[in-house]
C-alpha cells in the first residue's frame, strides 16, 4: 500500500514510493492538467531541496517534461518561495522537489500553476490525468545546467524590504543545518550590514520542523546565543518556506507571533491566518480585519483573495508555522515588494530583524506591547479518521460539547472551521482537529499565562484519550 497523497504542502510519501517512473507519471499528469485547465505549458521550472533523493527526482521530472515537449529551466537547489516567485513572474508552471521538514527517507513534489499554488480542484485534475498515465521508464537525457535567475531574482526581492545597511551593528547567527537557503541567508544578512555567523552546517539532511522543534535544536539555540553573543539566531526548514527565529537569549519566537510582527511591520490592513494561530492577532487591534481559515496554505490563499475582494489594500497571510504569504503589493523601506501568495521564510526573518533594528530593541522585547497570549499544541498518534471523525462530530453537538468541557467552565463561543474550537468566557481556548497529513488527533490550547496553556493542553489530551478509549 502506498502512502503517497496530497496534503497541505503538495504530494508527499516515502522515497521508495517516488522512483523515476512515478515522478515521470505525476509530472506528465500535471502538465496535461495545466494544458487542459490553463494553456499548453511551453516552459516548466524545476527546483529542489538538499535532501539526498531530491536531485534524482528532479532529473526525472525534467526528463518527463522534455518528453512532453516543454522547455525546462533547471533552477537547481533553491528555496521554494524563490522558485514560486520566478514562476509567477514568468507566468509559467513549476515543480519543487521537497519534503520540507519531514525525515530524509521521505520526499515530495509541490506543484505551481502560472499564477501560484495549485488548489484542491487542481489536485483532482492531476489525479484524473494520472489515471491515464503509465509508469514507463524514462529514457536517459543529458543533464541540464542550473540557471541562476530564480535565486538572483529572489535575492533582489529580499533587498527591497529594508533600507540599505539597516541591520548594521547586529550579530546574527545563521543555523545552517541542511536548509536550502543556508548560504543565501548569510549573503542577504551581510548585504544589510549585519555580522552573520554561519553555524552548524550539515552534509546530512536535518528534519527541522518549525512547529515541533527537537530538543537538540532548542539546546543549540540557547548555547549559540550565549557562546557567540548573538542578537538573534535565524534559520528555516528544509525548503525555506518556514522561518525559525530565536532572540538574544536563544528563545524561539512562535510562528504566529512572527507572522503578527511581520504583518505589523508591513502595516497590513487585513490579516488571514488559520484558526490555530493565537488570538493576540485580534486582541492587538492592529488590523482592520482578521480572517480565520482552515489549516493549510490553500485556505490562507483563498482567504487573502476574499480580503482583497472586500476592498483591503494591504493583505498579509501567515500560518502558525511562521510562513508568511503576501496577498498584495507593498511599499517597503527598500522599494516595492510584489505580492507572493506562497509561504516565504526570508520575508518574516527580515521583517522581525528590521523591526527590532528600527525600534532599537532586543528581539525579546518586540512582543511586550502586545496582549499576552500563550499557546501549546500536542497530538494523539495512531488516531485515524474512523476514530477522529466521530469524536469531532460528537463535539459539534451543543449538549455534548457543554458536558465535555464542563470541567473547564462556561463556553462563550465555538466554531467548526477546522475541527472543533471552543473559547471559554475566560478567553481561554481549546481546539481539536484531525491532522491532514497523518493519522493523528491534534489538540491546541491558549491562555494568558504559559503555565495555564500547558495545563489546558494536558487536560485536552487526557480528556480526548479517555473518550476515544471508551468508544
C-alpha positions as CSV (number, residue, x, y, z in Angstrom):
1,X,0.0,0.0,0.0
2,X,1.4,3.4,-1.0
3,X,1.4,6.4,1.4
4,X,1.6,8.9,-1.5
5,X,-1.1,11.5,-1.1
6,X,-1.7,15.2,-1.5
7,X,-1.5,17.1,1.8
8,X,-1.4,20.8,2.6
9,X,2.0,21.1,1.1
10,X,1.9,19.0,-2.1
11,X,2.4,15.4,-2.7
12,X,4.3,13.5,0.0
13,X,5.5,9.9,0.6
14,X,8.4,7.6,1.2
15,X,11.3,8.0,-1.2
16,X,10.9,4.3,-2.1
17,X,7.4,5.3,-3.5
18,X,8.9,8.0,-5.6
19,X,11.1,6.3,-8.2
20,X,11.8,7.9,-11.6
21,X,8.7,6.3,-13.2
22,X,6.4,7.7,-10.5
23,X,7.9,11.2,-10.8
24,X,7.5,10.9,-14.6
25,X,3.9,10.0,-14.3
26,X,3.0,12.8,-11.9
27,X,4.9,15.3,-14.0
28,X,3.1,14.3,-17.2
29,X,-0.2,14.3,-15.4
30,X,0.5,17.8,-14.0
31,X,1.5,19.2,-17.4
32,X,-1.6,17.6,-19.1
33,X,-3.8,19.1,-16.5
34,X,-2.2,22.5,-17.0
35,X,-2.7,22.1,-20.7
36,X,-6.4,21.4,-20.3
37,X,-7.2,23.8,-17.5
38,X,-5.0,26.8,-18.4
39,X,-2.8,26.7,-21.6
40,X,-0.2,24.4,-23.1
41,X,2.9,25.0,-20.9
42,X,5.8,26.0,-23.1
43,X,8.2,26.1,-20.1
44,X,8.4,24.3,-16.8
45,X,10.6,25.4,-13.9
46,X,12.1,22.7,-11.7
47,X,13.8,23.2,-8.3
48,X,14.8,21.0,-5.4
49,X,16.0,21.0,-1.8
50,X,19.1,19.5,-0.3
51,X,17.9,16.0,0.8
52,X,19.9,13.2,-1.0
53,X,16.9,11.9,-3.0
54,X,16.0,15.3,-4.5
55,X,18.4,15.7,-7.4
56,X,17.4,12.3,-8.9
57,X,13.7,13.1,-8.5
58,X,14.2,16.5,-10.1
59,X,16.1,14.9,-13.0
60,X,13.1,12.5,-13.6
61,X,10.7,15.5,-13.6
62,X,12.9,17.3,-16.1
63,X,13.1,14.3,-18.4
64,X,9.4,13.8,-18.3
65,X,8.8,17.5,-19.2
66,X,11.1,17.2,-22.1
67,X,9.2,14.1,-23.2
68,X,6.0,16.1,-23.0
69,X,7.6,18.7,-25.3
70,X,8.1,21.6,-22.8
71,X,11.3,23.5,-22.4
72,X,12.7,23.2,-18.9
73,X,14.6,25.7,-16.7
74,X,16.6,23.7,-14.1
75,X,16.7,26.1,-11.2
76,X,18.8,23.7,-9.1
77,X,18.8,23.8,-5.3
78,X,16.6,26.8,-4.5
79,X,14.1,27.9,-1.8
80,X,10.5,27.1,-2.6
81,X,9.4,30.8,-2.5
82,X,12.3,31.7,-4.9
83,X,11.1,29.1,-7.4
84,X,7.5,30.2,-7.0
85,X,8.4,33.9,-7.4
86,X,10.2,33.1,-10.7
87,X,7.3,31.0,-12.0
88,X,4.7,33.7,-11.2
89,X,6.9,36.4,-12.7
90,X,7.2,34.4,-16.0
91,X,3.6,33.1,-15.8
92,X,4.7,29.5,-16.2
93,X,4.2,26.3,-14.1
94,X,6.8,24.9,-11.7
95,X,7.6,21.8,-9.7
96,X,9.5,21.9,-6.5
97,X,11.0,18.6,-5.3
98,X,10.9,18.8,-1.5
99,X,9.7,17.1,1.6
100,X,10.1,20.3,3.6
101,X,10.7,19.4,7.2
102,X,9.9,15.6,7.1
103,X,12.6,13.0,7.6
104,X,15.1,12.2,4.8
105,X,13.5,8.9,4.0
106,X,10.6,10.8,2.6
107,X,10.2,13.4,-0.1
108,X,7.6,15.1,-2.2
109,X,6.5,17.2,-5.2
110,X,5.0,20.7,-4.9
111,X,3.2,22.0,-7.9
112,X,2.7,25.6,-9.0
113,X,0.4,27.0,-11.7
114,X,1.4,30.1,-13.6
115,X,-0.5,32.2,-11.0
116,X,0.6,30.4,-7.9
117,X,0.0,27.2,-5.8
118,X,-2.4,24.6,-7.1
119,X,-5.7,24.2,-5.3
120,X,-7.9,21.2,-4.4
121,X,-9.5,21.3,-7.9
122,X,-6.1,21.1,-9.5
123,X,-5.2,18.1,-7.3
124,X,-8.3,16.3,-8.6
125,X,-7.3,17.2,-12.1
126,X,-3.8,15.9,-11.7
127,X,-5.1,12.6,-10.2
128,X,-7.6,12.3,-13.1
129,X,-4.8,12.7,-15.6
130,X,-2.6,10.3,-13.7
131,X,-5.2,7.6,-14.1
132,X,-4.5,7.6,-17.8
133,X,-0.7,7.6,-17.4
134,X,1.6,4.7,-17.5
135,X,4.7,4.4,-15.3
136,X,7.1,3.6,-18.1
137,X,10.8,4.0,-17.5
138,X,12.3,7.2,-18.7
139,X,14.8,7.4,-21.5
140,X,18.1,8.9,-20.3
141,X,18.6,12.5,-21.2
142,X,21.6,14.9,-20.9
143,X,21.7,16.8,-17.6
144,X,20.5,20.4,-17.9
145,X,22.8,23.1,-16.5
146,X,21.5,25.0,-13.5
147,X,20.2,28.5,-14.3
148,X,20.7,31.2,-11.6
149,X,17.8,33.5,-12.4
150,X,15.4,32.2,-9.7
151,X,17.9,32.6,-7.0
152,X,19.2,36.0,-8.2
153,X,15.6,37.4,-8.6
154,X,14.8,36.3,-5.0
155,X,17.9,38.0,-3.6
156,X,16.8,41.2,-5.3
157,X,13.3,40.8,-3.9
158,X,14.7,40.4,-0.4
159,X,16.8,43.6,-0.9
160,X,13.6,45.6,-1.3
161,X,12.2,45.1,2.1
162,X,14.6,47.1,4.3
163,X,16.6,50.2,3.9
164,X,20.3,49.7,3.0
165,X,22.5,48.7,5.9
166,X,19.6,48.7,8.2
167,X,20.9,45.7,10.2
168,X,24.4,47.2,10.7
169,X,25.6,46.5,14.3
170,X,23.6,43.3,14.7
171,X,25.3,40.0,15.2
172,X,23.1,37.3,13.8
173,X,23.7,33.6,14.0
174,X,22.6,31.6,10.9
175,X,21.7,28.0,11.9
176,X,22.5,26.5,8.5
177,X,21.9,22.7,9.1
178,X,20.6,21.5,5.7
179,X,18.3,24.4,4.8
180,X,18.4,25.1,1.0
181,X,18.7,28.8,2.0
182,X,21.7,28.3,4.3
183,X,24.2,30.3,2.2
184,X,21.5,32.7,0.9
185,X,20.7,33.8,4.5
186,X,24.3,34.7,5.2
187,X,24.6,36.7,2.0
188,X,21.4,38.7,2.5
189,X,22.1,39.5,6.1
190,X,25.6,40.6,5.3
191,X,24.3,42.8,2.4
192,X,22.1,44.6,5.0
193,X,25.2,45.2,7.1
194,X,24.8,42.5,9.8
195,X,27.6,40.4,11.2
196,X,26.3,37.0,10.0
197,X,27.8,34.0,11.8
198,X,27.3,30.7,10.0
199,X,26.7,27.8,12.4
200,X,26.1,24.0,12.4
201,X,26.3,23.3,8.7
202,X,25.4,19.7,8.0
203,X,26.0,17.5,4.9
204,X,23.3,15.1,6.2
205,X,19.7,16.2,5.9
206,X,18.3,17.5,9.2
207,X,14.5,17.5,9.5
208,X,13.9,20.8,11.3
209,X,10.2,21.3,11.9
210,X,9.4,24.9,13.0
211,X,6.2,23.8,14.7
212,X,7.8,20.8,16.6
213,X,11.4,21.7,17.4
214,X,13.7,18.9,18.5
215,X,15.2,19.2,22.0
216,X,18.7,19.5,20.3
217,X,17.5,22.5,18.3
218,X,16.3,24.2,21.4
219,X,19.6,23.5,23.3
220,X,21.7,24.6,20.3
221,X,19.9,27.9,20.1
222,X,20.5,28.7,23.8
223,X,24.1,27.6,23.7
224,X,24.9,29.5,20.4
225,X,23.3,32.8,21.7
226,X,25.5,32.7,24.7
227,X,28.7,31.5,23.1
228,X,28.6,33.9,20.2
229,X,26.9,36.8,21.9
230,X,24.2,36.9,19.3
231,X,21.4,39.5,18.9
232,X,19.4,36.8,17.1
233,X,19.6,33.3,15.6
234,X,17.7,32.6,12.4
235,X,17.1,29.6,10.2
236,X,14.4,27.9,8.0
237,X,13.0,24.5,7.4
238,X,14.4,22.3,4.6
239,X,12.9,24.2,1.6
240,X,13.0,27.7,3.2
241,X,9.3,28.5,3.2
242,X,9.0,28.5,7.1
243,X,11.2,30.6,9.3
244,X,12.9,29.9,12.6
245,X,13.8,32.9,14.7
246,X,15.4,33.0,18.2
247,X,16.0,36.1,20.3
248,X,19.2,37.2,22.0
249,X,18.7,34.6,24.8
250,X,18.2,31.7,22.3
251,X,14.4,31.5,22.9
252,X,12.5,30.8,19.8
253,X,9.6,33.0,18.8
254,X,6.3,31.2,17.9
255,X,5.4,31.2,14.3
256,X,2.1,33.0,14.7
257,X,3.9,35.7,16.7
258,X,6.4,36.0,13.9
259,X,3.5,36.4,11.5
260,X,1.8,39.1,13.6
261,X,5.1,41.1,13.9
262,X,5.6,40.8,10.1
263,X,2.1,42.0,9.3
264,X,2.5,44.9,11.7
265,X,5.9,45.8,10.2
266,X,4.3,45.9,6.8
267,X,1.3,48.0,8.0
268,X,-1.2,45.4,6.9
269,X,-4.8,46.4,7.0
270,X,-6.1,42.7,6.8
271,X,-4.6,39.5,8.1
272,X,-5.5,36.0,7.1
273,X,-4.5,33.1,9.3
274,X,-5.7,29.6,10.3
275,X,-7.7,29.1,13.5
276,X,-4.6,27.5,15.1
277,X,-2.9,31.0,15.4
278,X,-3.3,32.7,18.7
279,X,-5.9,35.4,19.4
280,X,-3.3,38.1,20.2
281,X,-3.8,38.9,16.5
282,X,-7.4,40.1,17.1
283,X,-6.8,41.5,20.6
284,X,-3.9,43.7,19.4
285,X,-6.3,45.9,17.4
286,X,-3.6,46.4,14.8
287,X,-5.6,45.3,11.8
288,X,-8.9,46.4,10.3
289,X,-10.0,42.7,9.9
290,X,-8.7,39.3,10.7
291,X,-9.9,36.4,8.5
292,X,-9.7,32.9,10.1
293,X,-9.3,29.8,7.9
294,X,-8.7,26.1,8.0
295,X,-5.1,24.9,8.3
296,X,-3.1,24.9,5.1
297,X,-1.8,27.5,2.6
298,X,-4.5,26.8,0.0
299,X,-7.1,28.0,2.6
300,X,-5.0,31.0,3.5
301,X,-4.7,31.9,-0.2
302,X,-8.5,31.7,-0.5
303,X,-8.8,34.0,2.5
304,X,-6.4,36.5,1.0
305,X,-8.4,36.6,-2.2
306,X,-11.6,37.2,-0.1
307,X,-9.9,40.0,1.8
308,X,-8.8,41.7,-1.5
309,X,-12.4,41.4,-2.9
310,X,-13.6,43.0,0.3
311,X,-11.5,46.1,-0.5
312,X,-8.4,45.6,1.7
313,X,-5.3,47.0,0.1
314,X,-2.5,45.5,2.2
315,X,-3.2,41.9,2.8
316,X,-0.9,39.5,4.7
317,X,-1.4,35.9,5.3
318,X,0.5,33.6,7.7
319,X,0.4,30.2,9.3
320,X,1.3,29.1,12.8
321,X,4.5,27.6,11.4
322,X,5.7,31.2,10.6
323,X,5.5,31.1,6.8
324,X,4.2,34.4,5.5
325,X,2.2,34.9,2.3
326,X,1.7,38.3,0.6
327,X,-1.7,38.9,-1.0
328,X,-0.9,42.5,-2.1
329,X,1.8,44.7,-3.4
330,X,3.5,46.6,-0.6
331,X,5.6,49.8,-0.4
332,X,8.7,48.7,1.7
333,X,11.6,50.7,3.1
334,X,13.9,49.4,0.3
335,X,11.4,49.7,-2.6
336,X,8.3,47.9,-3.9
337,X,7.5,44.4,-2.7
338,X,5.4,42.4,-5.1
339,X,2.7,40.0,-4.0
340,X,3.8,36.5,-3.4
341,X,0.9,34.2,-2.3
342,X,3.0,31.3,-1.1
343,X,4.9,30.7,2.2
344,X,8.1,32.6,2.5
345,X,10.7,32.4,5.2
346,X,13.1,35.3,4.4
347,X,10.3,37.9,4.5
348,X,9.4,37.3,8.2
349,X,13.1,36.9,9.2
350,X,14.0,40.3,7.7
351,X,10.8,41.9,8.9
352,X,11.3,40.8,12.6
353,X,15.0,41.8,12.5
354,X,14.1,45.1,10.8
355,X,11.5,45.9,13.4
356,X,14.0,45.3,16.2
357,X,16.6,47.4,14.5
358,X,14.2,50.2,13.7
359,X,13.0,50.3,17.4
360,X,16.5,49.9,18.8
361,X,15.0,47.0,20.8
362,X,16.1,43.5,21.7
363,X,14.1,40.8,19.9
364,X,12.8,39.5,23.3
365,X,11.1,42.9,23.8
366,X,9.2,43.1,20.5
367,X,6.1,41.4,21.8
368,X,5.9,43.3,25.1
369,X,3.4,45.8,23.9
370,X,1.0,43.1,22.5
371,X,-1.6,41.1,24.5
372,X,0.0,38.2,26.4
373,X,-1.2,35.0,24.8
374,X,0.5,31.7,25.2
375,X,-0.2,28.6,23.1
376,X,0.6,24.9,23.4
377,X,-0.1,22.1,21.0
378,X,0.1,18.3,21.2
379,X,-1.2,15.2,19.4
380,X,-2.5,11.7,19.9
381,X,-0.9,9.4,17.4
382,X,-2.4,6.5,15.6
383,X,-5.9,8.0,15.6
384,X,-7.3,7.5,12.1
385,X,-10.4,9.1,10.6
386,X,-12.7,6.4,11.8
387,X,-11.9,7.5,15.3
388,X,-11.3,11.2,15.0
389,X,-14.4,11.8,12.8
390,X,-17.0,10.6,15.3
391,X,-15.1,12.3,18.1
392,X,-15.3,15.7,16.4
393,X,-18.8,15.1,15.2
394,X,-19.9,14.5,18.8
395,X,-18.3,17.7,19.9
396,X,-20.3,19.6,17.2
397,X,-23.5,18.8,19.3
398,X,-24.3,21.6,21.7
399,X,-25.3,19.5,24.7
400,X,-22.4,17.0,24.3
401,X,-19.9,19.8,23.9
402,X,-21.0,21.6,27.0
403,X,-20.8,18.4,29.0
404,X,-17.4,17.5,27.6
405,X,-15.9,20.9,28.6
406,X,-17.9,21.4,31.8
407,X,-14.9,20.9,34.0
408,X,-13.2,23.9,32.4
409,X,-16.1,26.3,32.7
410,X,-18.7,28.0,30.5
411,X,-18.2,28.1,26.8
412,X,-18.5,31.6,25.3
413,X,-18.3,30.7,21.6
414,X,-17.3,27.9,19.3
415,X,-16.5,27.2,15.7
416,X,-16.1,24.3,13.3
417,X,-13.9,26.0,10.7
418,X,-11.3,23.2,11.1
419,X,-12.3,20.6,13.7
420,X,-13.9,22.0,16.9
421,X,-12.6,25.0,18.6
422,X,-14.1,26.5,21.8
423,X,-13.5,29.8,23.6
424,X,-14.3,29.9,27.3
425,X,-15.7,33.0,29.0
426,X,-12.2,33.4,30.4
427,X,-10.9,33.8,26.9
428,X,-9.0,30.5,27.1
429,X,-9.1,28.3,24.0
430,X,-9.1,24.5,23.4
431,X,-9.2,23.3,19.9
432,X,-9.3,19.7,18.4
433,X,-8.7,18.9,14.8
434,X,-7.7,15.8,12.8
435,X,-4.3,16.1,11.1
436,X,-4.3,16.4,7.3
437,X,-1.0,14.6,6.9
438,X,-1.0,11.7,9.4
439,X,-3.4,9.5,11.5
440,X,-3.4,11.9,14.4
441,X,-5.8,14.0,16.5
442,X,-4.2,17.4,17.3
443,X,-5.0,19.5,20.3
444,X,-4.2,23.2,20.7
445,X,-4.6,25.3,23.9
446,X,-4.3,29.0,24.5
447,X,-4.3,31.1,27.7
448,X,-3.0,34.4,29.1
449,X,-0.2,32.5,31.0
450,X,2.2,29.9,29.7
451,X,1.6,27.5,32.6
452,X,-2.1,27.6,32.1
453,X,-1.8,26.9,28.4
454,X,0.2,23.8,29.3
455,X,-2.4,22.7,31.8
456,X,-5.2,23.1,29.2
457,X,-3.2,21.1,26.7
458,X,-2.6,18.3,29.1
459,X,-6.3,18.3,30.1
460,X,-7.3,18.3,26.4
461,X,-5.1,15.4,25.5
462,X,-6.1,13.3,28.6
463,X,-9.8,14.0,28.0
464,X,-9.6,13.1,24.4
465,X,-7.6,9.9,25.1
466,X,-10.1,8.7,27.7
467,X,-13.0,9.5,25.4
468,X,-11.5,7.7,22.4
469,X,-10.6,4.6,24.5
470,X,-14.2,4.4,25.9
471,X,-15.8,4.5,22.4
